[in-house]
Amino acid sequence: MKRRLFFILVVFVAWLPIFAIQKPVFMIYHHALSAGYSLIEWLDVIRYGLRLDCTVAGYLTVIPLLCTILSLWLPTACIKKCLRVYFCVASVVIAAIFAGDVALYTFWGFRLDATVLFYIQFPSGAAGNVPAALFIRQALMLVVYAFASAWMLNRWALPIFPDKPMEGVGVHRFAALLVMGGLLFLPIRSSVTTSTANVGMVYFSNNQFLNHSAINPIFSMVASLYKQQDFASQFQFFDEGERKDIFASLMPELPDSVAGAGKAELLNTKRPNILLIILESFSANTIEALNGEAGVTPNLNSLSREGVLFTNIHANSFRTDRGLVSALNGYPAQPTTSIMKYPAKSQTLPSISKSLISEGYTAEMLYGGDINYTNMQSYFYSSGYSEITSDKDFPLTSRLSKWGADDDVTFDYLYLSLSEKDAASPFLYTFLTLSSHEPFEVPYRRLAHPYLNSVAFTDSCIGNFIGKIKQTPLWENLLVVLVADHGFRYPGWLKEYEPARYRIPVIWTGGAVKEPARIETVGSQSDLAATLLGQMDIPHRDFLFSKDILDRRYPAYAFYTFSNGFGFVDATGVSAYDNDSNRPVYQNPSSGGDERIRKGKALLQTLYDDMGRR
């Protein structure tokens, strides 16, 4: 029995050097991109890439595990032959994926994914574009790599497989193999936290080539196959001419606005240091300053009087991964997917951080939770953030809640981190709070309702932090932007598609704010990018869906999405449309509803067309 268990372990471990060798080979192949990196960085690529290598190795060990279980009763000679064939076939497939991936990266700039299937549908055209020398080189790489992998597995792992069935198979022996199968689930999942294996887990640098080098191309390919959709073919409500005209009326192509052109100027400096605090699940319905529940957020109420309060902003979605992209990239949330789950697409998006980095800013990210959740880590590195702090950077005693470190811990870390900064060096610091996430378990007891109590806890942390940071020299040139990632269905009678579900707080405060103000303009969370950059006189034309709500040349409206549906808000009212039933589910008032739905459909169609092109 020990021999059978040892065989499974050896097979799993044998896959790891097969995958590890891919990393330096990939970097050597693209020597022009890898020149100048230190030995430590080369080793980091292998080290961080090990997580996905273990995941793929776990999957590839499942069949040998099943064969080992069968060998308890069946003749082993036949099973050995099957395993020999399996190792050879698996080696060829792995080698083919790697040989194709390493060559295609030169042209695509990202690791192999389901995009290759589009070209396989047209083999003659694809083959015609491949130079003969490249084809020969990659074919040779395939043969050598496949042979070496198969030889190693059949030479070193297969001989360990037992030569005969067991006599008197007991329950305990069968159970031992089942336990081994259960242990394989750990590397397959790659985590014991809320996140599962994803490409972003191996991202460790703000240099995209190093991150891409660490990716296991087999995992990248299979994961993208699982999620592959033809986005451009979805939600085709209008012909191209009509869609283009409607969208142009919503997002007109305007020349950059200039000072004194009627746009409100909220800041007393064009280059403030920026602290962007993204509030987990904060609904406008919990904030008295926005006509919400009284007594929940006294500190936000106070800040709304001291700074700039945007009173009519709607989140684009109901999930953090979609809300982050909406706020930081000016890219509306999708009702059926999340672009954050597609690193090859999300890395092409413009972002506030990229725009500020081009102006000499640095960008850092703080989150007390699992940064690997929904590809978050790859997303932030792709957006230009050079330093990311997450749950693993806090001691275990500080992250005992389900999701990670509570907000009192992370706000203290934020204060210490900012206190060390040179006020003269421009920076963007983004902080995603955590404690007001379900199940709302916080070290704080003031209100009976769990959600309201968690919001009140984060509000108390905000008040404590702002009170301390005001006493530092940093405050004078600091712009603090508070915005929710999404709302919450409070009160509980709210329907998922109602606009009150999506109203969120947006407050600008800090020494960089010129004077208190209330902005009543209807807008979306995705408008933050253009509005902030507009105040800094930084071009924002790359943000196709983000409008400067302080610029009166843009129409005032909000767009939000729920599960396969959307809502559209403007001066005429609100309409929500369900794509499954192809009908409106909310109209207030009914007059003007058809036009609102028409505009929402055009936005949704344009959004998916754009995703399909990325």
Buried (B, 14 or more C-beta within 10 A) or exposed (E): BEEBBEBBBBBBBBBBEBBBBBBBBBBEBBEEBBEEBEEEBBEBBBBBBBBBBBBBBBBBBBBBBEBBBBBBEEEBEEBBEEBBEBBBEBBBEBBBBBBBBBBBBEEBEBBBBBBBEEEEEEEEEEEEEEEEEEEEBBEEBBEEBBBBBBEBBBEEBBEBBBEEBBEEEEEEBBEBBEEBBEBBEEBBBBBEBEBBBBBBBBBBBBBBBBBBBBBBBBBBBBBBEEEBBEBBEBBEBBEEEEBEEBBEEBBEEEEEBEEEEEBBEBBBBEBBBBBBBBBBBBBBBBBBBBEBBEEBBBBBBBBBEBBBBBBBBBBBBBBBBBBBBBBBBBBBBBBBBBBBBBBBBBBBBBBBBBBBBEEEBBBBBBBBBBBBBBBBBBBBBBBBBBEBBBBEBBEEEBBEBEBBBBBBBBBBBBBEBBEEBEBEEBBBBBBBBBBBBEEBBBEBEEBEBBBBBBBBBBBBBBBBBBEBBBEBEBBBBBBBBBBBBBBBBBEEEBEEBBBBBBBBBBBBBBBBBEEEEEBEBBBBBBBBBBBBBBBBEBEBEBBBBBBBBBBBEBBBBBBBBBEBBBBBBBEBBBBBBBBEEEEBBBBEEEEBBEBBBBBBBBBBBBBBBBBBEB
